Amino acid sequence: MMTRLPFGDRLRQELGTPGKHKILESSPRSHVWRVELDGTPVVVKQLVEAPDAAQRYAHEVAALRLASRARPTIVPALLGTDEAERVLVLEHLESREPSSDWLVDYAAALARLHATGTPEDTGLLPAWSGPTQDDIGSFLHLAEALEVSVPSCAPAELEALVDRIDRAPGHALLHGDPCPGNDLHTARGVRFIDFEQAALGSGIMELAYLRIGFPTCWCSTAPTTALIDRAEAAYRTAWVAATGTEPQGDLTDACAGWLLRGDALVQRAHRGTVDHLARIPGHDWEWGTATARQRLVHRLGVVGHRTAERGDLRGLHRLCAHLRRRMLTRWPRLGPLPSRRP
């Protein structure tokens, strides 16, 4: 691992000379240090060299600047940047152990983050992209591979679903990876970090994380229904307070969209490489707190439950129920997702 502190002349002129510093644990996509500047701790983050490093750096800088509009603040202050070295200098925040009902404060902060996006921000970040026709094909092929009959109406329902998600209104500032761990629980409230995947789109797609089990996260969890209900209510209240409008979008559609995405069964480095749903019949793999089959069974249960009263998704409802039952019969040792964050 590189240990040289990337704090060049420009940052020294703007912020001063760095003193004591130590490298912190981070993802393979970045190096992070805790640095003393005139006795004040700050965080220095450098995006590592990779084909998309410059893009991830630009996304993070843009997202932090947009999110800084929120009052009270919901992100660390961006103190300095060095584009040539892909370095950000950030306010250091002292975090503490999240409470047992952390999801409520998290959801309220997520709504306030989403609400900082405006129509005028179009082009500053990429538009969020949802499931595709290829995802539909992979999901239906999985059912066939597990010898589950696909209702005749299901393919058309899924095509309409993907179209609705693609056309979902919204210019919310989306975190892109709003996982436990990318939220810091401080004495002054929740703060979000690591905006490398930030985008603009419908906030409902990230609100769905709570029910669908944090799909892009190593720490996939399934909080209790009562806690999720409280958190979703907190999201709505915070969104209305920030925007004066009701949240837009369909939460059931959003959950179903995450179900279709096989790439949400693997860590980011493995996405876009193979059809991960096609691997499920012959192989299970661990990622963080759960296996791929555990994650998929949970998502099938959520979508099956939420589509029970949806006439336009009755085929998907039956398909989810039958596919989940087949998986649990074939692999009876599959347990539920953990209910508490690690």
C-alpha positions as CSV (number, residue, x, y, z in Angstrom):
1,M,0.0,0.0,0.0
2,M,1.2,3.5,-0.8
3,T,2.1,5.5,2.3
4,R,3.3,8.8,0.9
5,L,1.0,11.6,2.0
6,P,-0.1,13.4,-1.2
7,F,-0.2,16.9,0.2
8,G,1.5,19.1,-2.4
9,D,2.5,22.8,-2.6
10,R,-1.0,24.0,-3.5
11,L,-2.6,22.4,-0.5
12,R,0.2,23.6,1.7
13,Q,-0.3,27.2,0.5
14,E,-4.1,27.0,1.1
15,L,-4.2,24.9,4.3
16,G,-0.8,24.9,5.9
17,T,1.9,22.3,6.5
18,P,0.7,18.8,7.6
19,G,2.0,17.4,10.8
20,K,1.4,14.0,12.3
21,H,-0.5,11.6,10.0
22,K,-1.5,8.0,9.8
23,I,-3.1,6.0,7.1
24,L,-6.6,4.7,7.8
25,E,-8.5,1.7,6.6
26,S,-10.3,2.3,3.3
27,S,-11.6,0.6,0.2
28,P,-9.2,-0.6,-2.5
29,R,-10.3,2.4,-4.6
30,S,-8.8,5.0,-2.3
31,H,-6.1,5.8,0.3
32,V,-7.2,7.8,3.4
33,W,-5.1,9.5,6.1
34,R,-5.9,11.3,9.3
35,V,-3.7,14.4,9.3
36,E,-2.9,17.1,11.8
37,L,-3.0,20.7,10.5
38,D,-2.0,23.2,13.1
39,G,-3.3,20.8,15.7
40,T,-6.6,20.3,14.0
41,P,-7.3,16.8,12.6
42,V,-8.5,16.6,9.0
43,V,-9.0,13.7,6.6
44,V,-7.0,13.4,3.3
45,K,-8.5,11.1,0.7
46,Q,-6.8,10.2,-2.6
47,L,-8.6,8.2,-5.3
48,V,-6.2,5.6,-6.5
49,E,-4.9,5.3,-10.1
50,A,-7.5,3.4,-12.2
51,P,-9.3,3.9,-15.5
52,D,-12.2,5.6,-13.7
53,A,-10.3,7.3,-10.9
54,A,-10.6,10.8,-12.4
55,Q,-14.3,10.3,-12.9
56,R,-14.9,9.1,-9.3
57,Y,-12.9,12.0,-8.0
58,A,-15.0,14.5,-10.0
59,H,-18.2,12.8,-8.8
60,E,-17.2,13.0,-5.2
61,V,-16.2,16.7,-5.3
62,A,-19.4,17.7,-7.2
63,A,-21.6,15.7,-4.7
64,L,-19.9,17.2,-1.6
65,R,-20.4,20.7,-3.0
66,L,-24.1,20.1,-3.8
67,A,-24.7,18.4,-0.4
68,S,-23.1,21.3,1.4
69,R,-26.3,23.3,0.8
70,A,-28.1,21.4,3.5
71,R,-28.5,23.1,6.9
72,P,-27.8,21.6,9.3
73,T,-24.9,20.0,7.4
74,I,-25.1,16.3,6.4
75,V,-21.5,15.9,4.9
76,P,-18.0,16.8,6.1
77,A,-16.8,20.2,4.9
78,L,-14.6,20.1,1.8
79,L,-11.6,22.1,2.9
80,G,-9.4,21.7,-0.2
81,T,-8.8,19.8,-3.4
82,D,-6.0,18.8,-5.7
83,E,-7.4,17.7,-9.0
84,A,-4.0,16.6,-10.4
85,E,-3.4,14.2,-7.6
86,R,-7.2,13.4,-7.1
87,V,-7.0,14.5,-3.5
88,L,-9.7,15.8,-1.2
89,V,-9.1,17.4,2.2
90,L,-12.1,17.0,4.4
91,E,-13.3,17.9,7.9
92,H,-12.6,15.2,10.4
93,L,-15.7,14.0,12.2
94,E,-15.8,12.0,15.4
95,S,-18.3,9.2,14.9
96,R,-19.9,7.0,17.6
97,E,-21.7,3.7,17.8
98,P,-25.0,3.9,16.1
99,S,-28.1,3.5,18.3
100,S,-30.4,0.4,18.0
101,D,-32.8,2.5,16.0
102,W,-30.1,4.2,13.9
103,L,-32.2,3.6,10.7
104,V,-34.6,6.4,11.6
105,D,-32.0,9.1,11.8
106,Y,-30.3,7.6,8.8
107,A,-33.4,7.8,6.7
108,A,-34.2,11.4,7.7
109,A,-30.6,12.4,6.8
110,L,-30.9,10.5,3.5
111,A,-34.0,12.5,2.6
112,R,-32.2,15.8,3.4
113,L,-29.3,14.7,1.2
114,H,-31.6,13.8,-1.7
115,A,-33.4,17.2,-1.3
116,T,-30.2,19.2,-2.0
117,G,-30.5,18.2,-5.7
118,T,-32.2,20.7,-8.0
119,P,-33.2,20.6,-11.7
120,E,-30.5,23.2,-12.3
121,D,-27.9,20.6,-11.3
122,T,-28.5,18.5,-14.4
123,G,-25.2,17.6,-16.0
124,L,-23.1,18.1,-12.8
125,L,-23.4,14.4,-12.1
126,P,-24.5,11.5,-14.2
127,A,-28.1,10.5,-14.3
128,W,-28.9,7.4,-12.2
129,S,-29.3,4.2,-14.3
130,G,-31.7,1.4,-13.5
131,P,-32.2,-2.2,-14.5
132,T,-32.2,-3.0,-18.2
133,Q,-33.7,-5.5,-20.7
134,D,-30.6,-7.7,-20.1
135,D,-31.5,-7.8,-16.4
136,I,-35.0,-8.9,-17.2
137,G,-33.6,-11.7,-19.4
138,S,-31.2,-12.9,-16.7
139,F,-34.0,-13.0,-14.1
140,L,-36.3,-15.0,-16.3
141,H,-33.5,-17.4,-17.3
142,L,-32.8,-17.9,-13.6
143,A,-36.4,-19.0,-13.1
144,E,-36.1,-21.4,-16.0
145,A,-32.8,-22.8,-14.7
146,L,-34.5,-23.5,-11.3
147,E,-37.4,-25.1,-13.1
148,V,-39.9,-22.5,-12.0
149,S,-42.7,-21.7,-14.4
150,V,-42.8,-18.1,-15.6
151,P,-46.4,-16.7,-15.7
152,S,-47.2,-15.6,-19.2
153,C,-47.9,-12.0,-18.1
154,A,-44.6,-11.6,-16.2
155,P,-42.2,-10.7,-19.1
156,A,-44.5,-7.8,-20.2
157,E,-44.9,-6.7,-16.6
158,L,-41.2,-6.6,-16.2
159,E,-40.7,-4.6,-19.3
160,A,-43.3,-2.0,-18.1
161,L,-41.6,-2.0,-14.7
162,V,-38.2,-1.2,-16.2
163,D,-39.7,1.5,-18.4
164,R,-41.4,3.1,-15.3
165,I,-38.2,3.1,-13.4
166,D,-36.3,4.6,-16.3
167,R,-38.9,7.4,-16.5
168,A,-39.2,8.0,-12.8
169,P,-39.1,11.7,-12.1
170,G,-36.6,13.2,-9.8
171,H,-33.4,15.3,-9.6
172,A,-32.4,14.1,-6.1
173,L,-28.8,14.0,-5.2
174,L,-28.2,10.3,-4.8
175,H,-25.3,9.0,-2.8
176,G,-24.8,6.0,-5.1
177,D,-23.7,3.6,-2.3
178,P,-25.6,4.6,0.9
179,C,-24.4,1.7,3.0
180,P,-24.0,1.3,6.7
181,G,-20.4,2.5,7.1
182,N,-20.8,5.4,4.7
183,D,-22.9,7.1,7.3
184,L,-21.2,8.6,10.3
185,H,-23.3,9.0,13.5
186,T,-21.9,12.0,15.2
187,A,-23.0,14.1,18.2
188,R,-24.6,16.5,15.7
189,G,-26.4,14.0,13.6
190,V,-25.8,11.7,10.7
191,R,-23.1,12.6,8.1
192,F,-22.5,10.8,4.8
193,I,-19.1,10.1,3.2
194,D,-17.7,8.4,0.1
195,F,-19.6,9.9,-2.8
196,E,-17.6,8.3,-5.7
197,Q,-20.8,6.8,-7.2
198,A,-23.0,9.9,-6.7
199,A,-25.7,10.5,-9.3
200,L,-28.9,12.5,-9.9
201,G,-32.3,10.7,-10.0
202,S,-35.3,9.5,-8.0
203,G,-34.7,9.4,-4.3
204,I,-37.1,6.4,-4.0
205,M,-34.4,4.2,-5.5
206,E,-32.2,4.7,-2.4
207,L,-35.1,4.8,0.1
208,A,-35.7,1.2,-1.2
209,Y,-32.4,0.1,0.3
210,L,-34.1,-0.1,3.7
211,R,-36.5,-2.8,2.7
212,I,-34.6,-4.6,0.0
213,G,-31.6,-5.2,2.3
214,F,-29.0,-2.6,1.2
215,P,-28.3,-4.2,-2.1
216,T,-25.0,-2.7,-3.1
217,C,-23.5,-3.1,0.3
218,W,-21.2,-5.7,1.9
219,C,-23.2,-5.4,5.1
220,S,-26.5,-6.5,3.8
221,T,-29.1,-6.3,6.6
222,A,-32.8,-6.7,7.1
223,P,-34.0,-4.5,10.0
224,T,-37.4,-5.3,11.5
225,T,-40.5,-4.2,9.7
226,A,-41.5,-1.9,12.6
227,L,-38.1,-0.1,12.4
228,I,-38.3,0.2,8.6
229,D,-41.8,1.7,8.9
230,R,-40.5,4.3,11.3
231,A,-37.6,5.1,9.1
232,E,-39.7,5.5,6.0
233,A,-42.0,7.9,7.9
234,A,-38.9,9.9,9.0
235,Y,-37.8,10.1,5.4
236,R,-41.1,11.4,4.3
237,T,-41.3,14.0,7.1
238,A,-37.7,15.2,6.4
239,W,-38.4,15.4,2.6
240,V,-41.6,17.4,3.1
241,A,-39.8,19.7,5.5
242,A,-37.0,20.3,3.0
243,T,-39.0,20.6,-0.2
244,G,-42.6,21.3,0.7
245,T,-43.7,18.4,-1.5
246,E,-44.4,14.7,-1.1
247,P,-41.7,12.2,-2.1
248,Q,-42.2,11.0,-5.7
249,G,-41.9,7.5,-7.0
250,D,-43.1,4.0,-6.4
251,L,-41.4,2.1,-3.6
252,T,-42.6,-1.3,-4.8
253,D,-41.2,-0.6,-8.3
254,A,-37.9,0.5,-6.8
255,C,-37.6,-2.7,-4.7
256,A,-38.5,-4.8,-7.8
257,G,-35.8,-3.0,-9.7
258,W,-33.1,-4.0,-7.3
259,L,-34.4,-7.6,-7.4
260,L,-33.6,-7.7,-11.1
261,R,-30.1,-6.5,-10.8
262,G,-27.7,-9.4,-10.6
263,D,-24.8,-7.0,-10.3
264,A,-26.2,-6.1,-6.8
265,L,-25.1,-9.5,-5.6
266,V,-21.4,-8.8,-5.9
267,Q,-18.9,-6.1,-4.8
268,R,-18.3,-3.3,-7.2
269,A,-15.1,-4.6,-8.7
270,H,-17.0,-7.7,-10.1
271,R,-20.0,-5.8,-11.5
272,G,-20.5,-5.7,-15.3
273,T,-18.3,-8.8,-15.8
274,V,-20.7,-11.8,-16.0
275,D,-24.3,-12.7,-15.5
276,H,-24.3,-13.2,-11.7
277,L,-27.9,-14.4,-11.6
278,A,-26.9,-17.2,-13.9
279,R,-24.3,-18.4,-11.3
280,I,-26.9,-18.8,-8.6
281,P,-28.1,-22.4,-9.5
282,G,-24.6,-23.8,-9.4
283,H,-22.7,-21.7,-6.9
284,D,-23.3,-19.6,-3.8
285,W,-20.7,-17.1,-2.6
286,E,-20.2,-15.0,0.4
287,W,-19.9,-11.2,0.3
288,G,-19.7,-9.5,3.7
289,T,-22.6,-10.4,6.0
290,A,-24.5,-12.7,3.6
291,T,-24.3,-15.0,0.7
292,A,-25.7,-14.3,-2.8
293,R,-28.5,-16.8,-2.3
294,Q,-29.5,-15.3,1.1
295,R,-29.6,-11.8,-0.5
296,L,-31.7,-13.0,-3.4
297,V,-34.2,-14.9,-1.2
298,H,-34.7,-11.8,0.9
299,R,-35.3,-9.7,-2.1
300,L,-37.8,-12.2,-3.5
301,G,-39.7,-12.2,-0.2
302,V,-39.8,-8.4,-0.1
303,V,-41.0,-8.0,-3.7
304,G,-43.4,-10.9,-3.4
305,H,-45.0,-9.3,-0.3
306,R,-45.2,-5.8,-1.8
307,T,-46.7,-7.0,-5.1
308,A,-49.5,-9.0,-3.5
309,E,-52.1,-6.3,-4.1
310,R,-50.7,-5.0,-7.4
311,G,-52.8,-6.1,-10.3
312,D,-50.2,-4.8,-12.8
313,L,-47.6,-7.0,-11.2
314,R,-49.6,-10.2,-10.4
315,G,-47.3,-12.3,-12.6
316,L,-44.2,-11.0,-10.8
317,H,-45.9,-11.7,-7.5
318,R,-46.5,-15.3,-8.4
319,L,-43.0,-15.7,-9.9
320,C,-41.3,-14.3,-6.8
321,A,-43.3,-16.6,-4.5
322,H,-42.6,-19.7,-6.5
323,L,-38.9,-18.9,-7.0
324,R,-38.4,-18.1,-3.4
325,R,-40.1,-21.4,-2.4
326,R,-38.0,-23.3,-4.8
327,M,-34.7,-21.8,-3.5
328,L,-35.6,-22.5,0.1
329,T,-36.6,-26.1,-0.8
330,R,-33.4,-26.7,-2.7
331,W,-31.2,-25.0,-0.2
332,P,-33.0,-25.4,3.1
333,R,-30.1,-24.1,5.2
334,L,-30.4,-20.6,3.8
335,G,-30.9,-18.3,6.8
336,P,-32.3,-14.8,6.9
337,L,-30.2,-11.7,6.5
338,P,-28.9,-10.4,9.8
339,S,-31.2,-7.9,11.4
340,R,-28.5,-5.7,12.9
341,R,-25.8,-3.8,11.2
342,P,-22.2,-5.0,12.0
